[in-house]
């Protein structure tokens, strides 16, 4: 009997582990031993295995020892084979290609989609920027792949290449989208540099939105990025409505295309709206530098960096699986800031054209005026005097006396032939 009971318990444990997924299970970092978590081990392995992930390789297809091949296998594991994973290459230079890596979870009968992205390229190890974002994406991918039937829409995971080269991977992705695909994309969730900063932020618009509220409600570690902090409103009338100073990342091309976005990132803001930093601790300001290593991330943050990664992943998966998500996401476009003149770029172009025409007319008028001045300045001056200068008495009646004639004649006003009027 004891043997049977032991066998049943053992079988239950094995099945439970298999159901939760051994590779990317969501873990509780309240345990003191955070170094056993999936997030910790992935970031460590990723940074040490690929210590320099600059975009572009000379081969036409990723080799088995390439970072692209490694990440494809990680996505296949995270989604437990439920997603179709593929490379999307694009030329970085004449001699090198870059690769976005995409995985899609399809909800039967759905035409709407969301995109969850993070860039994997870096200068150096890039532990915070952006191994941390890749780790959160993989953990979220596993949770969502286990709940395909509960998904409100299709979910596309994209690991972007060449972000550090000027968002080339995300621009490539957006440029290849059809208008129908853009219209059917409810939101793009981008994860970048979430592990090292003092605060964990989410950012949707430079104003209150229901999507931001829903996301923030999923984790007590999340706060919404302060409105108007580190953001410059630029009413250019044609393109992007604002310039994001510290958090320009792979969500930007999608936002420029009119697609709602949510950005996860960490950092801190002081009273100065432009004064963004990763941390008030100078040792933790490592972004885009050789000090952004796994060793420094672990030394300066410990269990906290793992907690931020897991909080991000859990907030994303819980938000997408929330029963209100579809309604909130579909309404997000109406809550986006539209800085275009009258809401349409056509009006902006008309106004710009009108201003240009006005400027040309003013320039022509001014040039004609200068031409007239030139003619007057070079004309011959004649000294023949026709009139003498009349004095006040010749023109006006003083002491309340008026001329009998209401209309003065020329003789009343002017002196002719040098003789005074008598």
Secondary structure, DSSP 8 states (H G I E B T S, - for coil): -HHHHHHHHHHHHHHHHHHH-SSS----TTSS-GGGSHHHHHHHHHHHH-S---S-BSSSS--TTSHHHHHHHHHHHHTTT-SEEEEEEEESSSS-EEEEEEEEE--TT---EEEEEEE---SS--IIIIIHHHHHHHHHHHHHHTTGGG-SSEEEEEEES-STTTSHHHHHHHHT--HHHHHHEEEEEEE-S-SSSSEEEEES-SS--HHHHHHHTT-TTEEE--TTSSEEE---SSS-SEEESS---TTHHHHHTT--EEEEEEEEE-SSTT-EES-SSGGG--TTSTT--HHHHHHHHTHHHHHHHHHHHHHHHHHHHSTTHHHHHHHGGGGS---SGGG-HHHHHHHHHHHHHHHHHHHHHHHHHHHHHHHHHHS------------HHHH---TT---SSSS--HHHH---TT----
